[in-house]
Amino acid sequence: MSGHTPPASDAAARPDGTAHGAPPTGRRGLVRLVPLLGAGNLSVYAFYLGITSVLLPLHIQGLHPGDEEAAVADLGLVTGVAAVFGTVFNPIGGALSDRSRSRWGRRNPWMVGGALASVLAAVLMGLADSVLMVLLGWCLAQATMNLCHAALTGILPDRVPDHRRGTVASVMGMALSVAGVLGTGLAALFTARIELGYIALGGVVVAAVVLLCTFTHDPRGEELPPPAPAEHGTPLAALGRFLSALTHRNFALVLIGRALLFLGYFLIMGYQLYILDYHIELPGGLSPAAAVPVITTLGAVGTVVTAAIGGPLSDRLDRRKLFTLVSGVASALAMLIPFFMPTWTGMILFGLAIGSAFGCFLAVDTALATLVLPDKENNARDMGVLNIAAAGPQIMAPFIASTIILHLGGYSSLFLIGAAIGLLGALSIAFVKGVR
């Protein structure tokens, strides 16, 4: 595909791998950036996980009291359709922030603006008294939060040198699992006032991104090279340029691997509350809404341990691909635990295993992804395209999962199929070339 080529001085990445025009962050700067970047990612994932794991299933269940089949089907409809908006707006948000030359920074306006808009969408969700209104609110929330998330994702390749990315990405991986604890735990406090739970989760994101924008430096317009001139042509040609990273073999393989692992993961995690309600016999006095944070807490413990070891070790050994492959296979195999042990004990072991494996996979896979980005001047755009591998499965997973549950063998089949899909994704990483 033909297109504008920036001057060599602008297009080339620095020797440390950071984008040209974005000042590389030294050791002292990383001490400040890493925890704030981790907190930003934690808050965004807490928003997603708290809503999809607890508040949204309860909200829809309340609209269909006593009707499991209707609740399962409508949860699949709402989460699947809304995820389309997340898939579309993530790369769009990345491209917009790539071209931004604002006096307030390149990424900052999109992070803060997206977070604030998501709170407004959360208010709409809280007022919803029909499945249609819930769907509309969650679609808006997915769209606006992904504008924020795309700009947030662009910070890693912008400001972190290659040799530090495994360590920094491990913090982001730990943030995902801790987000499960924060998100589901916070959501569980609002099971009687779901509308306040939506707003509380959105407010946490606003607080985190404001702190990140206040205490770290986002390059201003005068510090960055001018964006490449907009190219004209047919909409199809524009789409081709937008998705041009997919023509690069390594990038495409990383995207496929991530997409399949996320699909297997979301087949199960998206229906976690219903699994605990309809499939697993819980100990006396433990409700499904209270059981979800127990499992996510165990997962967070596993993730913190493995990511804290795996990320820095992958930097030291310069072995991103090997760590990604092993943790991906382990993640897929963890999904088989509830198939063989459909008990509360089995779910506890599953939570610990999936957190340990999938969290480590996310940490090192993110570092691997930054090393196969084909265009350093479009880091956030291409990371946004790569994030389709996380958002896209959220579109398909609810429809696939509800079909499996209702027509293809129930929850036991869900675990088996999720593991098989995840294993295929992990093995695709083996075909990535040129990266250890």
C-alpha positions in Angstrom: 0.0 0.0 0.0 1.4 3.4 -1.0 1.3 6.3 1.4 3.1 9.4 2.7 6.5 8.6 4.1 7.7 11.1 6.7 11.2 12.4 6.5 13.8 10.0 7.9 14.5 12.2 10.8 10.8 12.1 11.8 9.9 8.5 10.9 12.9 6.7 12.5 12.6 5.4 16.0 15.4 6.1 18.4 17.9 3.4 19.2 16.0 2.7 22.4 12.9 1.9 20.5 10.7 4.8 21.6 8.8 6.9 19.1 10.6 9.9 17.6 9.3 13.1 19.0 8.3 11.6 22.3 11.1 12.1 24.9 12.4 8.7 26.2 11.8 8.3 29.8 14.9 7.8 32.0 15.1 5.7 35.1 14.0 8.5 37.4 11.0 9.3 35.1 10.0 5.7 35.0 9.8 5.6 38.8 7.0 8.1 38.5 5.5 7.0 35.2 5.2 3.2 35.9 2.9 3.3 39.0 0.7 6.0 37.5 0.5 4.1 34.1 -0.3 1.0 36.0 -3.0 2.8 38.0 -4.5 4.1 34.8 -4.7 0.7 33.3 -6.0 -0.8 36.5 -8.9 1.7 36.6 -9.9 1.2 33.0 -10.0 -2.6 33.4 -11.8 -2.3 36.7 -14.5 -0.4 34.9 -14.8 -3.1 32.3 -14.6 -6.1 34.7 -16.7 -4.7 37.5 -19.6 -3.9 35.0 -19.4 -7.0 32.9 -18.8 -9.5 35.7 -21.2 -8.2 38.3 -23.3 -5.1 37.6 -24.5 -5.8 34.1 -25.5 -9.5 34.7 -27.4 -8.4 37.8 -29.0 -5.5 36.0 -30.2 -7.8 33.2 -31.2 -10.6 35.6 -33.3 -8.0 37.4 -35.1 -7.3 34.2 -35.9 -11.0 33.7 -36.6 -12.3 37.3 -36.6 -16.1 37.4 -35.9 -16.5 33.7 -32.4 -17.9 33.2 -32.7 -18.4 29.5 -33.8 -14.8 28.8 -31.1 -13.4 31.1 -28.3 -15.5 29.4 -29.5 -14.5 25.9 -29.8 -10.8 26.7 -26.5 -10.6 28.4 -24.9 -12.0 25.3 -26.8 -9.5 23.1 -25.8 -6.5 25.2 -22.2 -7.3 25.8 -21.7 -8.5 22.2 -23.2 -5.5 20.4 -21.6 -3.0 22.8 -18.2 -4.6 22.2 -18.5 -3.7 18.5 -18.2 -0.1 19.6 -15.1 -0.9 21.7 -13.5 -2.6 18.8 -14.2 0.3 16.4 -13.4 3.2 18.7 -10.1 1.8 20.1 -8.0 2.1 16.9 -9.9 5.3 16.0 -9.0 6.8 19.3 -5.4 5.7 18.9 -5.2 7.3 15.4 -6.7 10.5 16.7 -4.2 10.8 19.6 -1.3 10.0 17.3 -2.2 13.0 15.2 -3.0 15.2 18.2 -0.7 18.2 18.7 -2.6 19.9 21.5 -1.2 22.4 24.0 -2.3 20.0 26.7 -0.4 17.1 25.2 -0.7 14.3 22.7 -2.5 11.7 24.7 -3.9 13.7 27.7 -7.0 15.3 26.1 -8.2 11.9 24.8 -7.7 10.1 28.1 -9.5 12.7 30.2 -12.2 13.4 27.7 -12.9 9.7 27.1 -13.1 9.1 30.9 -15.5 12.0 31.6 -17.7 10.9 28.7 -17.8 7.4 30.1 -19.1 8.7 33.4 -22.0 10.3 31.6 -22.7 7.0 29.8 -22.6 5.3 33.2 -25.3 7.6 34.4 -27.5 6.7 31.4 -27.0 3.0 32.2 -28.0 3.5 35.8 -31.3 5.1 34.6 -32.0 2.2 32.2 -35.2 0.3 32.9 -35.2 -1.9 29.7 -32.7 -4.0 27.9 -32.7 -1.5 25.0 -31.7 1.3 27.3 -29.0 -0.8 29.0 -27.7 -1.7 25.5 -27.6 2.0 24.4 -25.8 3.1 27.6 -23.2 0.3 27.5 -22.5 1.0 23.8 -21.8 4.6 24.6 -19.6 3.6 27.6 -17.6 1.2 25.5 -17.0 3.8 22.7 -15.9 6.6 25.0 -13.8 4.4 27.4 -12.0 3.0 24.4 -11.0 6.5 23.3 -9.4 6.9 26.7 -7.9 3.4 26.7 -6.3 3.8 23.2 -4.5 7.0 24.2 -3.4 5.3 27.5 -2.0 2.3 25.5 0.1 4.6 23.3 2.2 5.7 26.3 4.1 2.4 26.5 5.8 2.5 23.1 6.0 6.3 23.2 8.0 6.8 26.4 9.4 3.4 27.5 12.7 2.1 26.0 12.7 -1.4 24.5 14.9 -2.9 27.3 12.4 -1.7 30.0 9.2 -2.8 28.3 8.9 -6.3 29.8 9.1 -4.8 33.3 6.7 -2.0 32.6 4.3 -4.3 30.8 4.4 -6.7 33.7 3.1 -3.9 35.9 0.3 -3.4 33.4 -0.4 -7.1 33.5 -0.6 -7.0 37.3 -2.9 -4.1 37.0 -5.4 -6.2 35.0 -5.8 -8.8 37.6 -5.8 -6.3 40.5 -8.5 -4.6 38.5 -10.5 -7.7 38.7 -10.4 -7.5 42.5 -11.0 -3.7 42.6 -13.7 -3.8 39.9 -15.7 -6.8 41.1 -15.2 -5.9 44.8 -16.4 -2.3 44.3 -19.3 -3.5 42.1 -20.3 -6.0 44.8 -20.7 -3.1 47.2 -23.4 -1.7 45.0 -25.5 -4.8 44.2 -28.5 -3.1 45.8 -27.8 0.3 44.0 -26.5 -0.7 40.6 -26.8 2.8 39.2 -24.3 4.1 41.9 -21.9 1.2 41.1 -21.7 2.3 37.4 -20.9 5.9 38.4 -18.4 4.8 41.1 -16.4 2.7 38.6 -16.4 5.5 36.1 -15.2 8.0 38.7 -12.2 5.8 39.6 -11.1 6.1 35.9 -11.4 9.8 35.9 -9.3 10.1 39.1 -6.6 7.8 37.8 -6.1 9.5 34.4 -6.2 13.0 36.0 -3.3 11.9 38.3 -1.4 10.4 35.3 -1.8 13.6 33.2 -0.9 15.9 36.1 2.3 14.2 37.3 3.8 12.9 34.1 4.9 14.8 31.0 3.0 14.2 27.8 4.8 15.9 24.9 3.1 19.2 23.8 2.5 20.2 20.2 5.7 22.2 19.8 7.8 19.2 21.1 6.5 16.8 18.4 7.1 16.7 14.6 4.1 17.8 12.6 1.7 14.9 11.7 1.9 13.5 8.2 -0.5 15.3 5.8 -3.9 13.7 5.5 -4.1 11.4 2.5 -7.1 11.4 0.1 -8.7 8.6 -1.8 -11.5 6.2 -1.6 -12.9 5.1 1.8 -11.5 1.6 1.0 -8.0 3.0 0.4 -8.2 4.9 3.7 -9.3 1.8 5.5 -6.4 -0.1 3.9 -3.9 2.5 5.2 -5.5 2.4 8.6 -5.1 -1.4 8.8 -1.8 -1.5 7.0 0.0 -3.1 10.1 -2.0 -6.3 9.4 0.1 -6.9 6.3 3.2 -7.4 8.5 3.5 -11.1 9.3 4.7 -10.8 12.9 2.1 -8.2 13.8 -0.7 -10.3 12.3 0.4 -13.5 14.2 0.6 -11.6 17.5 -2.9 -10.2 16.9 -4.3 -13.7 16.0 -2.7 -15.3 19.1 -4.1 -12.6 21.4 -7.5 -12.7 19.8 -7.9 -16.5 20.2 -6.7 -16.5 23.8 -9.0 -13.6 24.7 -11.9 -15.4 23.0 -11.3 -18.5 25.1 -10.9 -16.3 28.2 -14.1 -14.3 27.7 -16.2 -17.3 26.9 -15.8 -18.2 30.5 -15.2 -14.9 32.4 -18.1 -13.1 30.7 -20.5 -15.7 32.2 -18.7 -16.1 35.5 -21.6 -14.9 37.7 -24.1 -17.2 35.9 -21.6 -20.2 36.2 -21.5 -19.6 39.9 -25.3 -19.2 40.1 -26.6 -22.0 37.8 -23.7 -24.5 37.5 -21.6 -24.5 40.7 -22.9 -25.4 44.1 -21.6 -22.7 46.4 -21.0 -23.1 50.2 -23.9 -22.1 52.3 -24.4 -18.3 52.7 -22.1 -17.4 49.8 -23.9 -15.6 47.0 -22.7 -15.6 43.4 -22.1 -11.9 43.5 -19.9 -12.3 46.6 -18.1 -15.4 45.1 -16.9 -13.6 42.0 -14.5 -11.3 43.9 -13.1 -14.3 45.7 -12.1 -15.9 42.4 -10.7 -12.6 41.0 -8.7 -12.0 44.2 -7.1 -15.4 43.9 -6.4 -14.6 40.3 -4.8 -11.3 41.2 -2.5 -13.0 43.7 -1.3 -15.4 41.0 -0.8 -12.6 38.5 1.2 -10.4 40.8 3.6 -13.2 41.6 4.1 -14.5 38.0 4.1 -11.0 36.3 6.5 -9.6 38.9 8.9 -12.5 38.0 8.1 -13.0 34.3 8.2 -9.4 33.0 11.6 -8.4 34.5 13.0 -11.9 33.7 11.9 -11.6 30.0 13.8 -8.3 29.9 16.9 -9.8 31.5 16.9 -12.8 29.2 15.6 -10.9 26.2 13.0 -13.7 25.7 9.5 -12.2 25.1 8.3 -14.9 22.7 9.2 -17.9 24.9 7.5 -16.4 27.9 4.4 -15.5 25.9 4.1 -19.0 24.4 4.5 -20.8 27.7 2.1 -18.6 29.7 -0.4 -18.7 26.8 -0.5 -22.6 26.8 -0.8 -22.6 30.6 -3.7 -20.2 30.4 -5.5 -22.4 28.0 -5.0 -25.5 30.1 -6.2 -23.7 33.2 -9.7 -23.4 31.5 -10.0 -27.2 31.8 -9.9 -27.3 35.6 -13.7 -26.6 36.0 -14.4 -29.1 33.3 -12.9 -31.8 35.3 -13.8 -30.3 38.7 -17.2 -28.6 38.5 -17.1 -27.7 42.2 -16.4 -24.6 44.3 -12.9 -26.0 44.9 -12.4 -26.4 41.2 -13.4 -22.8 40.6 -11.0 -21.6 43.3 -8.1 -23.5 41.6 -9.3 -22.2 38.2 -9.2 -18.6 39.5 -5.6 -19.0 40.9 -4.4 -20.8 37.7 -6.0 -18.5 35.1 -4.8 -15.4 37.0 -1.2 -16.7 37.2 -1.1 -17.8 33.6 -3.2 -15.2 31.8 -1.8 -12.3 33.7 1.8 -13.3 32.9 0.7 -13.7 29.2 -0.7 -10.3 29.1 2.3 -8.7 30.6 4.9 -10.2 28.3 2.6 -10.3 25.2 2.2 -6.5 25.5 6.0 -6.1 25.5 6.2 -8.5 22.5 3.5 -6.5 20.7 5.5 -3.2 21.0 8.5 -5.0 19.3 6.5 -5.9 16.2 4.9 -2.5 15.6 5.7 -1.6 12.0 5.4 2.2 12.1 6.8 4.1 15.0 5.0 7.3 14.1 1.6 5.5 14.4 2.2 3.6 17.7 -1.2 4.3 19.3 -3.1 3.6 16.1 -1.4 0.2 15.6 -1.7 -0.7 19.2 -5.4 0.2 18.9 -5.6 -2.2 15.9 -3.9 -4.8 18.1 -6.4 -4.1 20.8 -9.1 -5.3 18.4 -7.7 -8.7 19.5 -9.0 -7.9 23.0 -12.2 -6.1 22.0 -13.2 -8.3 19.0 -13.5 -11.5 21.1 -15.8 -9.6 23.4 -18.2 -9.2 20.4 -18.2 -12.9 19.5 -17.8 -14.4 23.0 -21.3 -13.6 24.4 -23.0 -15.0 21.3 -20.9 -18.1 21.2 -21.1 -18.6 24.9 -24.9 -18.3 25.1 -25.2 -20.7 22.1 -22.9 -23.2 23.9 -24.7 -22.9 27.2 -28.2 -23.1 25.7 -27.7 -25.6 22.8 -24.3 -27.3 22.8 -23.9 -29.0 26.2 -24.1 -26.3 28.8 -21.4 -24.8 31.0 -19.2 -28.0 30.9 -18.8 -27.6 27.1 -18.0 -23.9 27.6 -14.8 -24.8 29.5 -13.8 -27.4 27.0 -14.3 -25.2 23.9 -12.7 -22.2 25.7 -9.5 -24.2 26.4 -9.3 -25.5 22.8 -9.6 -22.0 21.3 -7.1 -20.6 23.8 -4.5 -23.3 23.0 -4.7 -22.5 19.3 -4.0 -18.9 20.1 -1.0 -19.7 22.2 0.5 -21.9 19.6 0.3 -19.2 16.9 2.9 -17.2 18.8 5.4 -20.0 18.0 5.4 -18.8 14.3 6.5 -15.2 15.1 10.0 -14.7 13.6 12.9 -12.3 14.5 11.9 -11.9 18.1 13.2 -14.1 20.9 
